[in-house]
Amino acid sequence: MEGYHLPPVLFTEDEANALITIEQLAIKNKDLSLVDNVTSALEKIKAILRYSQKGNTDLLAERIYFSGNNNEEKTSDNLMLIQSAITQYMVLTIDYFSSDKKQTTRSIEPFAIYSIHGDFLLVAFCQLRNDFRYFRIDFIENITIEKQIFSPHNMTIKEYFEKYVKNK
């Protein structure tokens, strides 16, 4: 963020190790925008680590392995844009391919993101259906940010699951 500076920070060994673990988890993620941003942020954090910690973090990074997405394929590049749309209440128009390969264009109000089996799902209020729907982020072919801003949905993700998922 422009004008934002991180004050000098000293990490404990456990905190530095936790960051390396998060980096290794992120590398396995399927969304390129997340991987790129986490890697960039952690490179900056690693640059301020004490010399004694740098060797340990490099060693640990070589010795942590998470299975899943072993080919490290990136199937989407939209997560960071969607996160911004959630926090800025921006309406998005998406070209979406359903699991049965049917293409639709939807104007949506992004609400939340959750992950299941390594895939990110976007929960959004669909203006076409006038109800909440979920969309696999890697099935979104194109995203356009609209000038329209929506009113925040007065609901938590927990309330969404209680109201919409339990009733299905």
matplotlib code that plots the C-alpha trace (Angstrom):
import matplotlib.pyplot as plt

x = [0.0, 1.4, 2.9, 2.8, 6.0, 6.7, 8.6, 11.7, 10.5, 12.3, 10.8, 11.2, 12.5, 9.0, 7.4, 10.0, 9.3, 5.6, 6.1, 8.2, 5.4, 2.8, 5.0, 5.3, 1.5, 1.0, 3.3, 1.0, -2.0, -3.7, -4.2, -1.2, -2.1, -2.0, 1.3, 2.9, 1.8, 2.7, 6.1, 6.8, 5.7, 7.7, 10.8, 10.6, 10.1, 13.1, 15.2, 14.8, 15.5, 18.7, 21.5, 21.3, 17.6, 18.2, 20.1, 17.5, 14.6, 16.4, 17.0, 13.4, 12.0, 14.0, 12.6, 8.9, 6.7, 2.9, 1.3, -1.5, -1.2, 2.1, 2.4, 2.1, -0.4, -2.0, -5.6, -6.6, -5.2, -8.2, -8.1, -6.4, -8.8, -11.8, -10.5, -10.3, -13.8, -15.0, -13.4, -14.3, -17.9, -17.3, -19.8, -18.0, -19.2, -17.8, -17.7, -18.2, -18.0, -20.0, -18.7, -20.7, -18.9, -21.9, -20.9, -22.8, -22.1, -23.2, -23.0, -22.2, -21.7, -18.7, -19.3, -16.8, -14.2, -13.8, -11.6, -12.5, -10.2, -7.7, -10.2, -11.3, -15.0, -16.5, -19.8, -21.6, -25.0, -25.9, -27.9, -29.4, -30.7, -31.4, -29.8, -26.5, -24.6, -21.1, -18.6, -15.3, -12.7, -10.8, -14.0, -14.1, -12.8, -12.9, -13.6, -14.6, -14.8, -17.9, -18.3, -21.2, -20.7, -23.1, -24.3, -22.5, -24.4, -25.2, -24.2, -21.2, -19.8, -21.1, -24.6, -24.4, -23.6, -26.3, -28.9, -28.0, -25.9, -27.9, -31.1, -29.9]
y = [0.0, 3.4, 5.3, 2.3, 1.2, -1.7, -0.7, -2.7, -6.2, -9.0, -12.4, -15.3, -18.5, -20.0, -16.9, -17.1, -20.8, -20.2, -17.7, -20.3, -22.9, -20.4, -19.8, -23.5, -23.8, -20.9, -22.3, -25.3, -23.0, -23.0, -19.2, -17.4, -14.0, -15.4, -17.3, -14.2, -11.8, -14.2, -14.9, -11.2, -10.3, -13.1, -12.1, -8.6, -10.1, -12.5, -9.5, -8.1, -11.3, -11.5, -13.3, -16.2, -16.7, -16.5, -19.8, -21.5, -20.3, -21.4, -24.9, -25.2, -24.1, -27.0, -29.5, -28.7, -30.4, -30.3, -32.8, -31.8, -29.8, -31.6, -30.3, -26.8, -26.0, -22.5, -22.7, -19.1, -15.6, -13.8, -14.2, -10.9, -8.9, -10.7, -10.0, -6.3, -6.4, -7.9, -5.2, -2.3, -3.5, -3.5, -5.2, -7.6, -9.0, -12.5, -14.8, -18.2, -21.7, -24.2, -27.7, -28.9, -26.3, -24.0, -20.4, -17.6, -13.9, -12.7, -9.5, -10.3, -8.8, -10.7, -11.7, -14.3, -16.8, -20.3, -23.2, -26.9, -29.6, -27.0, -25.0, -21.5, -20.8, -17.3, -16.7, -13.8, -12.3, -13.0, -10.1, -12.3, -14.9, -12.4, -14.7, -16.0, -18.4, -19.8, -19.8, -21.7, -19.1, -21.2, -21.5, -17.7, -16.9, -13.1, -10.5, -6.9, -4.4, -2.3, 1.3, 0.3, -0.2, -2.4, -2.1, -4.5, -7.7, -7.7, -11.3, -13.2, -16.2, -18.4, -17.0, -17.6, -21.2, -21.6, -19.9, -21.2, -24.4, -26.2, -25.7, -27.5]
z = [0.0, -1.0, 2.0, 4.3, 5.9, 8.1, 11.2, 12.1, 13.1, 14.9, 14.5, 16.9, 15.3, 15.6, 13.9, 11.1, 10.7, 10.6, 7.7, 5.8, 6.3, 5.0, 1.9, 1.2, 1.5, -0.8, -3.5, -3.8, -4.3, -7.7, -7.9, -9.5, -8.0, -4.5, -5.0, -6.5, -3.8, -0.9, -2.4, -2.9, 0.6, 2.2, 0.2, 1.7, 5.2, 4.6, 3.7, 7.2, 9.0, 11.1, 9.4, 11.8, 10.9, 7.1, 7.0, 9.2, 7.0, 3.8, 5.4, 6.5, 3.1, 1.6, 4.1, 4.1, 1.5, 1.1, -1.2, -3.5, -6.7, -7.2, -10.7, -9.2, -11.9, -11.7, -12.8, -11.9, -11.5, -10.0, -6.2, -5.4, -7.6, -6.1, -2.6, -3.4, -4.8, -1.6, 0.6, -1.7, -2.4, -6.2, -8.6, -10.9, -14.2, -14.8, -17.7, -16.0, -17.2, -15.1, -14.3, -17.2, -19.5, -19.9, -20.3, -18.6, -17.9, -14.5, -12.6, -9.0, -5.6, -4.1, -0.5, 0.7, -0.4, 0.9, -0.1, -0.4, -1.7, -2.9, -5.0, -4.1, -4.2, -4.4, -2.6, -4.3, -4.7, -8.3, -9.7, -12.4, -10.0, -7.2, -4.7, -3.4, -5.6, -5.4, -8.3, -8.6, -9.1, -11.6, -13.7, -14.2, -17.6, -17.5, -14.8, -15.3, -12.5, -12.8, -11.6, -9.6, -5.8, -3.8, -0.2, 2.2, 2.9, 6.6, 7.2, 8.3, 6.5, 9.3, 8.9, 5.2, 5.8, 8.4, 6.1, 2.6, 2.9, 5.7, 3.8, 0.7]

ax = plt.figure().add_subplot(projection="3d")
ax.plot(x, y, z, "-o")
ax.set_aspect("equal")
plt.show()
